[in-house]
């Protein structure tokens, strides 16, 4: 087993980008907070918090793979084959010492491996046994994803580990439980493990799959062709293995008279965090960000400040990173940033928009108008869809979001990208429309 030194603990840094100048009477302060984690060293030498870290320990993680085994996975048969192959590939990417389980999901959840309400510990033998067990997977039954998540939660919580992660693969709509049951399961699992969700084929509901990933602070995507599943599963598992620190929260402290309007992750995807705040002592609140490896993410923080006289300055918010410990205490990760407000009569200073803030405001609007445009298209509102998707083309073009622009061009004919002039295509492949909807929240980083 590898011997890890203290230098394997990731270092976090916080950078704040903002225009701190406000005009007379100005009350809204916007800032982009960039959080970066570096120097985790050996991928997956996960630690719950730096002070809990002991050199010489192995990977501290548990993963549960939930595979859709409902009847529709047999149509076409390549789907079930692809899912078995992908799960085998993911198992190969689980590193020695990591706890893992495979769950077969229908209208009920079944333990495929290792069984008995427990997790296996990965080594050459258990990986091989798990892949043998996959051969018995067959399609039949309905779909109730909430039951899969609850079983994953029971299994993952049986291991005393820092990082708990799930992978959900589905090919159909969640028809065998109510939306309320799925919502209740997600609420029960949120904060207990993170999860990535994938839809295979084109018969699943985009908002269901993206909703699962969003609630569990993971990624979502479409794999239209089952042949692409193995590569995707391998990459997902490798990313999960690279997580080093779990349950990191963005803590925002604000002075008296000041309040947080919203907090959203804006890169690598748009994720609304405002309603997920938990109070953390006087005038402070924690916003969950999930697990971290070596990576960087951007957050848009909007603060409402009290009115002040020209020439006055104030601290609008203090940003820090913590790991809440459950008993009301928190482990701080040593990085912090300040959001400031300065009132001035210099019009040039107070009216200029910080480039980071402008960029991500556009990216958030881009995600929103794509969603609205596709909803209008489904409802038969041609004019509404054309206007919204035209605006999306304009925003994608202006911000250099080439991936989204390319996806949009499969749904609309672009007449003039800069002006946002488009025509709806008469025929659109279902996979193209679903890909655009699923990936609408992916953003491009601002060029620093």
C-alpha positions in Angstrom: 0.0 0.0 0.0 1.3 3.5 -0.8 2.7 5.5 2.0 1.2 9.0 1.9 2.9 12.0 3.5 1.3 15.1 4.8 1.9 16.8 1.5 -0.8 14.7 0.0 -3.4 16.8 1.7 -4.9 19.2 -0.9 -4.3 22.9 -0.5 -7.3 25.1 -1.1 -7.2 28.7 -2.3 -9.9 31.4 -2.8 -9.7 34.2 -5.3 -12.4 36.9 -5.5 -13.1 38.9 -8.8 -15.5 41.8 -8.5 -16.0 45.5 -9.2 -16.3 46.8 -5.6 -17.4 50.3 -6.6 -21.1 51.2 -6.2 -22.9 54.4 -7.2 -24.8 56.5 -4.6 -27.7 54.4 -3.4 -26.2 51.2 -4.8 -27.1 48.1 -2.8 -26.1 45.1 -4.9 -22.6 43.6 -4.9 -21.6 40.8 -7.3 -18.5 38.7 -7.1 -17.1 35.6 -8.7 -15.3 33.4 -6.2 -12.8 30.9 -7.7 -12.0 28.0 -5.5 -9.0 25.9 -6.4 -7.8 22.6 -4.8 -4.2 21.5 -5.7 -1.5 19.1 -4.6 -3.7 16.2 -3.5 -0.8 14.0 -4.6 -1.7 10.4 -5.0 -5.2 10.3 -6.6 -7.8 9.0 -4.1 -5.7 9.1 -0.9 -9.0 10.6 0.4 -9.1 12.4 3.7 -12.2 13.5 5.5 -10.3 16.6 6.8 -6.7 17.5 7.1 -6.7 17.0 10.9 -8.2 13.5 10.5 -5.4 12.5 8.1 -2.9 9.8 9.1 0.0 9.0 6.9 0.2 5.5 5.5 -3.5 4.9 5.1 -5.0 3.7 1.8 -7.8 5.1 -0.3 -10.6 6.2 1.9 -13.6 5.8 -0.3 -16.7 3.8 -1.1 -18.6 3.6 -4.4 -21.9 2.0 -5.4 -22.8 1.4 -9.1 -26.5 1.4 -9.8 -27.4 -0.3 -13.1 -30.8 -0.1 -14.7 -32.0 -3.7 -15.3 -35.6 -2.8 -16.2 -37.3 -4.5 -19.2 -36.6 -1.7 -21.6 -32.8 -2.3 -21.2 -33.4 -5.3 -23.6 -34.6 -3.0 -26.5 -32.2 -3.1 -28.2 -30.1 -5.8 -26.5 -27.0 -3.8 -27.1 -28.1 -1.6 -24.2 -27.9 -4.3 -21.5 -24.6 -5.5 -23.1 -23.3 -2.0 -23.1 -24.3 -1.5 -19.4 -22.6 -4.8 -18.4 -19.4 -3.8 -20.2 -19.4 -0.3 -18.8 -19.9 -1.5 -15.3 -17.0 -4.0 -15.7 -14.9 -1.1 -17.0 -15.8 1.0 -14.0 -15.0 -1.9 -11.7 -11.5 -2.1 -13.3 -11.0 1.6 -12.5 -11.8 1.1 -8.7 -8.5 1.1 -6.9 -7.3 -1.4 -4.4 -8.6 -0.7 -0.9 -11.8 1.1 -2.1 -15.1 -0.3 -0.8 -17.6 -1.0 -3.6 -20.9 -2.6 -4.5 -23.0 -3.2 -7.6 -26.8 -2.7 -7.5 -29.3 -3.9 -10.1 -32.2 -1.5 -10.4 -35.8 -2.3 -11.4 -39.0 -1.4 -9.5 -37.0 -2.8 -6.6 -33.2 -2.6 -5.9 -31.2 -5.8 -5.7 -27.6 -6.4 -4.5 -25.7 -7.9 -7.4 -22.3 -7.9 -5.7 -21.1 -8.6 -3.0 -24.5 -9.1 -1.4 -25.5 -9.6 2.2 -25.9 -5.9 2.9 -22.2 -5.2 2.8 -19.5 -3.7 0.5 -16.6 -5.5 -1.0 -13.0 -4.2 -0.7 -11.4 -3.8 -4.1 -8.5 -6.1 -5.1 -7.8 -8.3 -8.1 -10.0 -11.1 -6.7 -13.1 -9.0 -5.7 -12.9 -7.1 -9.0 -12.9 -10.4 -10.9 -15.8 -11.8 -8.7 -17.8 -8.6 -9.4 -17.4 -8.9 -13.1 -18.5 -12.6 -13.0 -21.6 -11.5 -11.1 -22.4 -8.9 -13.8 -22.9 -11.8 -16.3 -26.0 -12.8 -14.5 -27.6 -9.3 -15.0 -30.7 -9.6 -17.2 -33.4 -7.1 -18.1 -37.0 -7.3 -16.7 -39.2 -5.2 -14.5 -39.9 -1.6 -13.9 -38.0 1.5 -12.8 -38.0 3.0 -9.3 -34.8 4.9 -8.9 -35.6 6.1 -5.3 -35.3 2.4 -4.2 -31.9 2.1 -5.8 -30.6 5.3 -4.1 -31.9 4.2 -0.7 -30.1 0.8 -1.0 -26.9 2.6 -2.1 -27.2 4.9 0.9 -27.5 1.9 3.3 -24.5 0.1 1.7 -22.3 3.2 1.5 -23.0 4.2 5.1 -21.8 0.8 6.3 -18.2 1.8 5.5 -16.3 4.2 7.8 -14.9 6.2 4.9 -14.5 9.9 3.9 -15.7 9.8 0.3 -19.0 8.1 -0.6 -20.1 8.2 -4.2 -22.7 6.6 -6.5 -23.1 6.1 -10.2 -26.6 5.8 -11.6 -27.3 4.5 -15.1 -30.9 4.5 -16.4 -32.5 4.1 -19.8 -36.1 4.9 -19.0 -38.6 7.1 -17.1 -39.0 6.6 -13.4 -42.5 5.1 -13.9 -42.9 2.8 -10.9 -42.7 5.3 -8.1 -44.2 8.7 -7.7 -42.1 11.9 -8.2 -42.7 12.5 -4.5 -41.0 9.2 -3.6 -38.0 10.0 -5.8 -37.8 13.5 -4.3 -38.0 12.1 -0.7 -35.2 9.6 -1.5 -33.0 12.3 -2.9 -33.6 14.5 0.2 -32.7 11.5 2.4 -29.5 10.9 0.5 -28.4 14.5 0.0 -25.2 15.2 2.0 -24.7 11.5 2.7 -23.1 10.7 -0.7 -22.5 12.3 -4.1 -23.7 10.7 -7.3 -23.2 11.0 -11.1 -26.2 10.1 -13.3 -26.2 9.0 -16.9 -29.1 8.4 -19.3 -28.5 5.8 -22.1 -30.5 5.9 -25.3 -33.3 8.4 -25.7 -36.3 7.1 -23.7 -35.4 8.7 -20.4 -36.5 12.0 -18.9 -33.8 14.7 -18.9 -35.1 16.6 -15.9 -35.2 13.4 -13.9 -31.6 12.5 -14.6 -30.2 16.0 -14.2 -32.3 16.4 -11.1 -30.7 13.3 -9.5 -27.2 14.6 -10.2 -28.0 18.1 -9.1 -29.5 17.0 -5.7 -26.5 14.8 -5.1 -23.9 17.3 -6.3 -22.7 15.1 -9.2 -22.5 15.3 -13.0 -25.2 14.3 -15.5 -24.9 13.4 -19.2 -26.5 11.5 -22.1 -24.8 8.5 -23.6 -27.0 8.2 -26.7 -25.1 5.2 -28.1 -24.6 2.3 -25.6 -21.2 1.7 -27.2 -20.0 4.9 -25.5 -20.8 3.8 -22.0 -17.5 2.0 -21.1 -15.4 5.0 -21.8 -17.8 7.3 -19.9 -18.0 4.9 -16.9 -14.2 4.6 -16.8 -13.8 8.4 -16.8 -16.5 8.8 -14.1 -14.9 6.3 -11.9 -11.4 7.7 -12.3 -12.8 11.1 -11.4 -14.5 9.6 -8.3 -11.2 8.0 -7.4 -9.5 11.4 -7.6 -11.6 12.9 -4.9 -9.6 13.7 -1.8 -11.8 15.8 0.5 -15.5 15.2 1.2 -18.3 17.5 2.3 -16.6 20.9 1.6 -18.9 23.9 2.2 -18.6 27.4 1.0 -19.1 29.5 4.2 -20.3 33.0 3.8 -20.3 35.5 6.7 -22.0 38.8 6.3 -22.1 41.8 8.6 -25.3 43.2 10.2 -27.7 44.7 7.7 -26.3 42.7 4.8 -27.9 39.6 3.2 -27.0 37.0 0.6 -29.2 37.3 -2.5 -28.0 34.2 -4.2 -25.1 31.8 -4.5 -24.6 29.6 -7.6 -21.8 27.5 -9.0 -21.1 28.9 -12.5 -18.3 26.7 -13.7 -17.8 23.9 -14.7 -21.6 23.9 -14.7 -24.4 26.1 -13.5 -25.8 24.8 -10.2 -28.1 26.8 -7.9 -27.0 26.6 -4.3 -29.0 29.5 -2.7 -31.8 27.2 -1.2 -29.3 24.7 0.2 -27.9 27.0 2.8 -27.6 25.7 6.4 -27.1 28.2 9.1 -23.6 28.2 10.7 -23.7 30.5 13.7 -24.5 34.3 13.8 -24.7 35.8 10.3 -23.0 32.8 8.6 -24.3 30.2 6.3 -22.8 27.1 4.6 -23.4 26.2 1.0 -22.6 22.5 0.1 -20.0 21.9 -2.8 -19.5 18.1 -2.4 -16.2 16.3 -2.8 -13.0 17.7 -4.2 -9.9 16.4 -6.0 -7.4 18.5 -7.9 -9.8 21.0 -9.6 -11.1 24.5 -9.8 -14.7 25.8 -9.7 -16.3 29.2 -9.9 -19.2 30.6 -7.8 -21.3 33.7 -8.3 -22.1 35.4 -5.0 -24.6 38.3 -4.9 -24.8 40.3 -1.7 -27.3 43.0 -0.7 -25.7 45.8 1.4 -27.3 48.6 3.3 -27.3 52.1 1.8 -24.2 54.2 2.6 -22.7 57.6 1.9 -20.3 58.4 -0.8 -16.7 57.5 0.2 -17.7 54.8 2.7 -16.3 51.3 2.4 -17.4 48.1 4.0 -16.8 44.4 4.0 -19.9 42.9 2.3 -19.0 39.2 2.8 -16.2 37.0 4.0 -15.8 33.7 2.1 -14.1 30.7 3.6 -14.0 26.9 3.1 -15.0 24.5 5.8 -15.9 20.9 6.5 -18.9 20.9 8.9 -18.4 18.2 11.5 -22.0 17.4 12.4 -21.7 18.5 16.0 -21.9 22.2 15.2 -18.1 22.6 14.8 -16.3 22.9 11.5 -12.8 22.1 10.2 -11.5 25.2 8.3 -9.5 24.6 5.2 -7.4 27.7 5.7 -8.5 29.7 2.6 -10.6 32.8 2.6 -11.6 35.8 0.4 -13.3 39.1 0.9 -16.1 40.8 -1.0 -16.0 44.6 -0.6 -18.2 47.5 -1.3 -17.0 51.1 -1.8 -19.4 53.9 -2.6 -18.2 56.5 -5.2 -19.4 59.3 -7.4 -16.9 58.2 -10.1 -19.4 57.1 -12.8 -16.8 55.2 -14.8 -15.8 53.2 -11.8 -19.3 52.4 -10.5 -20.8 51.4 -13.8 -18.1 49.1 -15.2 -19.0 45.5 -14.9 -16.3 43.1 -13.8 -15.4 40.8 -16.8 -15.7 37.6 -14.7 -19.2 38.6 -13.4 -20.4 39.7 -16.9 -19.1 36.4 -18.4 -20.8 34.1 -15.9 -24.1 36.2 -15.8 -24.2 35.4 -19.6 -23.4 31.7 -19.1 -26.2 31.4 -16.5 -28.7 33.1 -18.8 -27.5 30.8 -21.6 -28.5 27.7 -19.6 -31.8 29.3 -18.7 -32.8 30.3 -22.3 -31.9 26.9 -23.7 -34.2 25.3 -21.2 -37.0 27.8 -21.9 -36.5 27.4 -25.6 -36.7 23.6 -25.6 -39.8 23.7 -23.3 -41.5 26.2 -25.7 -40.5 23.9 -28.7 -42.1 20.9 -26.9 -45.2 22.9 -26.2 -45.5 23.9 -29.9 -44.7 27.6 -29.3 -42.6 28.2 -32.4 -42.2 32.0 -31.9 -41.2 31.6 -28.2 -38.8 28.7 -29.0 -37.2 30.7 -31.9 -36.7 33.8 -29.7 -35.2 31.9 -26.8 -32.9 29.6 -28.8 -31.9 32.6 -30.9 -30.8 34.4 -27.7 -28.9 31.2 -26.7 -27.0 31.2 -30.1 -26.1 34.8 -29.5 -24.9 34.2 -26.0 -22.9 31.0 -26.9 -21.3 32.9 -29.8 -20.4 36.0 -27.7 -18.9 33.9 -24.9 -16.9 31.5 -27.0 -18.9 28.5 -25.8 -18.2 26.4 -28.9 -19.5 23.1 -27.5 -23.0 24.6 -26.7 -23.0 26.5 -30.1 -22.4 23.2 -31.9 -25.3 21.5 -30.0 -27.6 24.4 -30.7 -26.8 24.2 -34.5 -28.4 20.7 -34.5 -31.7 22.1 -33.3 -31.8 25.5 -35.1 -30.5 26.8 -38.4 -28.3 29.8 -37.6 -28.8 32.7 -39.9 -26.8 35.3 -37.9 -25.1 34.2 -34.7 -24.1 37.7 -33.5 -27.7 39.0 -33.9 -29.3 35.7 -32.6 -31.3 35.2 -35.8 -32.3 31.5 -36.2 -34.9 29.3 -37.7 -36.1 26.1 -35.9 -35.2 23.0 -37.8 -38.2 21.1 -39.1 -36.8 17.7 -38.1 -34.5 17.2 -35.1 -33.0 13.9 -33.9 -34.3 13.1 -30.4 -30.7 12.4 -29.2 -29.6 15.9 -30.4 -32.4 17.7 -28.5 -31.8 15.6 -25.4 -28.0 16.2 -25.6 -28.6 20.0 -25.8 -31.0 19.9 -22.8 -28.7 17.7 -20.7 -25.6 19.7 -21.4 -27.2 23.2 -21.3 -25.7 23.9 -17.9 -22.1 23.3 -18.9 -20.2 26.5 -19.0 -16.8 27.8 -20.4 -14.4 29.4 -18.0 -13.7 33.0 -18.4 -10.3 33.7 -19.9 -8.4 35.2 -17.0 
